[in-house]
Amino acid sequence: MSYQSEFAQSETAQRVCAKIRSAVTRRWTIMEFCGTHTQTILEYGLDRLLPESLEIIHGPGCAICITPLEIIDRAFAIARLPEVIFCLFGQLLRVPGTASDLLEAKASGADVRVVYSSLDCVRIAQENPDRKVVFFAVGSERVLPENAASLLEAERLGLNNFFILSSQAHMPPICSAVLQRHDGNVHALLGPGNSCSVIGYKEYETISREFNVPIVVSGIEPIDVLEGLYRCIVQLESGKHTVENQCTKSVTRAGNSEQQDLIKQVFSLMDFKWRRLGIIPGSGFQLKSQYDAYNAWISFAVEDKPSRESPVCISEEIMLGLKKPFDCPAFGKSCTREHPVGATMVSSEGTCTLYHKYKTVAPEPEQTPAPAHG
């Protein structure tokens, strides 16, 4: 049955690609704004099925990639404190800081533990009342309800040794900032269905009107992505710009009100400085002041040392969709998945990671036709 399903998926994909090819009459550039979309496109080679006149560029949809360098450095300093158990998702271990990464901290004796949920950290705090347990909360709106629930559970249990180091992204302002920097060169946007399942897509309607771009909120399966691209093309070719929801099984315009209430109970929006993107107003989530006792930013006095990005890394241009990994002189040479220089070579959804894994050969440069001689 699995083989039959795969064949059916392939046939459906070919039909949607044929619809895209027949609909495209001009050159268009579409940005996908979700790291999982990037992974789906490159893993399944969807970009190779599309017409040459349709360019897909990759936005900064991976929350791990845009985690600020200063926070990685702070996380490293907190993790090395002898009283701390530092908990994080596994992909964060290799994100490079100024001098080192959290895997190095673990190797040098720090109690750094990989967890699968922030709720695991509440249990660890219960089991280790004489230690301070810090959860490195990185992600977009998709993970916020669980993180909020973890803090409320720690409060209910009366734990005073559970802390959150927050680097959590509110995606619409980041999306708006990226489109502004492209100054009209992005014609449509494939919206992030995973975060919209929590917050809905009302905020994207404002972005669509402001930048005159179609936005299609899409699921993460290959057929979902292709259908989302097709809907973008239909709008572009007809001169429309509105928000469509391809991901109707899990996304509504208003989003999940219960999860939103949980987020609002614990977190508030703030201006946030993202890695390689700078300060973007209202783009980050911080703990509300009544939860200062759980805030690792406040509870740990570590020295703030100057943070310094690698001079050879062009991840800023890559995360903005201005360049591709093959444009970086370090890509595949001094920067590999085994020895990452930039954050985009760490996460499984990082653009450089995915190019390194799935695109082993750089595309041939476009040839300019020779002038005709009479």
N, C-alpha and C positions, 0 to 999 in steps of 0.2 A: 504493500500500500504506500510505503514511503516513496518508492520509485515512481509510482503513478502520480503521486502528489507533486514530485519534483518536475515531471514532464508537463503536468498541467500548469504549474507555475511558469515554466519556460515558455509554453505556448501563449499564456496570457501576457507575459512580458513582451513577447514579440509583437502581439497585437497592439499593445499600448504604444510600443516604440514606433510601429507603423503609423498610428494615429498622430504621434508627435511629428514624424517626418512629413506627413501630408499637411499638417497644420502650419509648419514653419515656412514663412516666406521671406524673413529678414534675419539679420544677425541679432541675437539676444544674449544677454548675460544674466544668469540667475544665481543667486547666492543661497546656499543652504545654511541654516543657522542652528544646527544641532550636531554635536559630535557623533551621535549615533547615525544620523543621515550620512555624514562623511564616511563612516565605516561601511555602511550598507552600499553606498555608491562605488567605493573602491574595492571592497571585498568581492562584490558580484560583478564588477566590471561594467556597471550600468553606463558610465560615461563613454565607453567604447561603442555602445549601441545607439548613441544619439547622433543626430546630424552634426556636421562640423560647424555649422552656423550657430549652434547652441552651445554656449560656454557655461560650464558649471564651476563656480568658485566657492571656496570654503571660508565661512565666517568663524568667529571666535566662540563657537558653541560648546567647547569643552571647558567645563569649570575648573578642572585640574590645570589646564594649560594657562589660564588667566589668573591663577592664584598668585597674589603679589609676591615678589621676591622678598620684600621686607617681612612678610608673614612666614615664609619658609625659614628665613634666618631666625625669627623669633621662636618658631616651633622647635628649631634645632636647639636653641638656648634653653627653652623650657624642658625639653626632653632630657637634657643632660643633668638636670637637677636631681640630686640623690633621692629626694622624697617623692618623685613623680613617676607615675605609670602613664606613659603617653600612648594613646590609642588612635589609630587612623586606618583608612582603607589602604589596601596593599599598594595600589598604584602611586600613592603619595610618597612612598619610600624613596623613589629614585628622582623626584623632582629636584633639580639642582638649585642650591642656594648660592650665596656669594662664595663660600669657601668649601662647602660640602653638602651632603644630603642626609636625610634621616636614616637611610640604611647604614651610613658610616657611623652615625650616632649609636645605632643599635649594635654595630660590630665592635664599637669601642666600650661597650658596657652599659649603655643607657637601656632602661626598661621600656622599650618600644614594642607595642603589640599590635598586630593586624587584627581588626575586627570586621564583622560583616554588617553590623548595625550599631547605631548609637545606644540602643537598649542593652547591648552587650556591656557597654561601659558602666551602666548603672549597676549591673550585676557585679562587675569587677570592683566597683567602689564599695558595694556591700561586703564583699569578701575580703577587702583590704582596708579596714577603717583607719589604719595608721598611715596610709599612703594617700597622696593626692592624685586623682585620676582625671586626666585631661583628654577630652575628645576633640580631635581636629576636624571641625565640621566644614567640609568643602562640598559645594554642589550648587544646583539651581533650585527653583521652587519645588521640584519633584521630591527632594529629600527633606525639605523644611518641616512638613507636618510630623514626620517621625522624630526629628531632632527636638522639636517643641515638646512632643509627648514624652521624650526621654527626660528632659529637664523637669517637667511637671511630675513625672514619676519619682525622680530624685527628691523633689520637694515634698511629695506625699510621704516618702519613706524617711524624711528628716535627715537626709545625707548632707553633710557639710564638706565632703571631700570629692565632689563631682564638679567638673568645670568644662566649659565649652570655649574653644578658640575658633571663632567664626570667620569664615571667608566664603559667604554664601551669596550667590548672584541673583539679582532681579533682572531677567533677560530683556524685557522691552526697552528700558533706557539704553542698554548696551547696543541693542539692535539699532536704535535711533542714532546713536553716536557713530556707529560704523557706516550707516547709510549717508550720514552727513559728510563724512570724510571722502566718500566715493563721488560725491557731487554729481549725481545723476548717471553714473556709469553702471550702476546695478539696476536692471530693469524690473526684476521681480524677486520675491523672497519666498523660500520654502520654510515655513514656520515650524517651531519645535513642538510637536504634539505632546511630548512627555511633560514639559513644564506647563503647557496650556491645559493639560488634564487637571491641574490644580487651580491655576489662576484664570482659566478661560482665555478668550482672545479679544475681549473688549478693548484692551489697551492697544492692540495691534491695529484696530480700526483707525485710531488717531494717526498712527505711523503711516498707514496706507494713504490716508488723505494728505498728510503733510508732504510726503515724498512722491506722491502720484505713482505708487508701485502696487501691483497685485501682490497679495500675501496669501499663500495657501498653506494652512496648517495640516501637516501630513503625519501619518504613522511611519514606523521605522522599517517595515518589511519592504523588500524590493518592489513589489507591485504597488504598494502604497506610495513609495517615493516616485516611481514612474508616473502614476496617476496624478500626484501632486504637481509634477513638472508639466504634464499635459494640461492641467487646469490653468497653470501659469501662462502657458503659451496661448491658450484660447483667449484669455483676458488680454494679453499683450497684442495679439493680432486684431482684436476687435476694439482696441483703444480703451478698455476698461481698467479700473484699478480699485479693487475692493478686497475684502477678506473672505475667503472661502474655507470651509471646514471639510477636509477629506477624511479626517480621523473621527468620524461620527460615533464610533463605538465607545470612545473614552473621553471625548472632548465636547464641551458645550460652550456657548458664548459666555455664560456667567461663571463657568468653572464649578469646582466643588466647594460649596459654602461651608461645610463642616471643617474641611481642611484649612480653608482660609481663616475661619474663626480661630482655629488652633494656632495658626501662624501669628495672627494679630495679637493673640493673648501673650505671646512670648517675645516676638521680634518686632522691630520697627525699621523703616527704611532709613538709609543714610547715604551721603555722598561717599564714594569708595574709589580708591586708586587701584586699578587692576594692572596686572603685569603686562608691560609693553603697550597698554592702552591709555594709561593716565587716569586722572580723576573724572568719573562720570557721575553727575548728580543723580541721587535716588536709585543707585544701581546695586547697593549692598544691603544686607540685613544685619542688624546688630541686636544684642539682647536689650530688652527694655531695662530702664534704670532700677526697677524693683527686683531685678534678677542680677544685680551687680555682684552678689556673693558667689554667683556661678560663672562669672565672666573672667576668663583666663587673661584677657587683655588687662584687667584691673588687678587681679589677684596675684600675679607673678611679676616681681620687680627684676627684670633682666635688662642688661645693658643693650641699648640700641646702637649697633655699630653701622657704619655706612655700608649700604648694599650696592653691589656692582654687578651689572649684567655682563655676560661674555661679549667682547667686542666683535666676535666673528659670527654671532647668531643674528639672523634676520627674522626671528619669529614674529616681530611686530608686523612686518609687511605680510607675512604668511597668514597670521590670524586675522588681518584686515582683508584678506583676499586680494591683496595687491600683487603678490608674487606667489609662485609655487615652490615647493621644496627644492626642485631641481635648479632653481635660480640661486640657491645658497651654496657658496664655495665649500662649506664644511659638510654639507649633506652627504652621507654615505662614506665620508673620509674620516675627519676628526670627530664627527658627530654621527653616532650609530645608536641602535637600540641598546646595544651592550654598554656603550659609553656615551650617554646623551649629554649634549652641551646645552640645549634649550629645552624648555618645558614641552614644546610641541613634539619632541621625540620620546616622551615618557609615557603619557597616557595611551591606553589602547584605542582611544578616540582622537588622539592627536594627529593632526594632518601629516606631520613628518613621519611619525610612526607608521601610519597607514601607507604612505608612499614608499617607505623603506621596505615594507612587507609585501605590498601588492604591485608596485610599479618599479621594477628593477631596471628598466631602460628609459632614459630620457627621451621625450618626443623629438622628432626631427624638426629643426627650425623651418618656419615657413619660407618658401623660396619666392623672391620677387621676380615676376616674369621679365625676361629680357625685352628691351624695346624692339619693335619691329623695324626692319630696314627696307626701304623701298628701292 
